[in-house]
């Protein structure tokens, strides 16, 4: 079950002294990168899947320095 796996991960991170800000940033970066990959780099499809505006997604991609697939637009 996903909640059990998440709970275990959170416990490990707390035990290791990972700060909330660092954990949240890394989670957001990896989540966005994974969705972008599944949507073949399409900003429009990825933004829709993530439930955010395309401009917000573009800003987050730049902020996290996430690489999109070459040649992909929109």
C-alpha positions, 0 to 999 in steps of 0.5 A: 500500500502506498501510504505504508511505503510513504510512511516508511520513507518519511520515517527514514528521512526524519531519522536521518535529519532531512529537513522538510524544505529539502524533502519537499523540493526533491519530491516536487522535482522528481514527481514533475520529472516523472510526469514529464517523462510519461507525457513525452516532454509535453508541457500541456499534457504534463500540466494537465496530469499534474493539475497545474497551469502550464506557466506554473509548470514551466517555472517549476521546470526552470526552478528545478533545472529539469531537462525536457526531451529535446525537440519537444514543444507544448 
